[in-house]
Amino acid sequence: MIIYVIFGMLAAFLLGYILGKHHGWEKGYQEAAATLPLELRRQSLEEGKCIICAECQAKTSNHENFSTDLNTL
């Protein structure tokens, strides 16, 4: 009889562990999805260049970026 109690407690512990781990993974992905764009933006501003196109922000101003974009069309 006591063996059933031990197995029941072990099963309950294992189920709780699995559910908690799954919940933690979901929360981790949600947090990463929320902070990743901000982290990339911060890194881009600190380095002074665009991560996507690797264009240096110190060389060109915003007005020059718009005119070069229009010239490529």
N, C-alpha and C positions, 0 to 999 in steps of 0.2 A: 504494500500500500504506500509506503513512504517513497518507493522508487517512482511511482506515478506523480507524486507531488514534486519530486526533484526534476523529473522530465518536464512537467508542466511549467515549473518556474524557469527552467532552461529555455523552453520554447517561447515563453513570454518575453524573456530577456532578449533572445535572438530576434524575435519579431520587432520589438522596440528598437533594437539596434539598427535593423534593416530600414525601418520606417524613418528613423532619425537621420540616417546617412542619406537616404533619398531626399528628404526635406532639405538637408544641408546642401546637397548638390544643386537643387533647384534655386535656393536662395543665393548661392554663390554665382550661378549663371546670371541671375537677375541683377545682382550687384555689379558684376563685371560688365554687363550690357549697359548699365547706367553710368558707370565711371569711365569706361574706355574712351568714349569720344572726348570727354573733358580732359583726360590724361594725355591723349594725343594732341589736343589743342594746346595744352600747357607746354608740352615738350616742343611743339612746333614754334611757339612764341619764344621759348628760352633759347632755342638754337638759331632763331632768326631766319629759318627757311621753311618752305612748305614741305610737309612729309610726302604729299601726293606727287607733286611735280618737281620737287627739289629746287625750286626757284628761290633765290635769295631775296628776302624782303627788304634788306638794306639797300639793294641796288635800285629797285623800282618803287615808285610810290603807287598808291591805289589808282590814280588817274592813268598812269602809264600801263598798268595791268589791264584796265578796261580797253584802252586803245589798241594794245597788242592782241587782245582777244577779238576785237572787231576786225583787225587786219587779217586774222587767220580765217575769217568767214569768207 
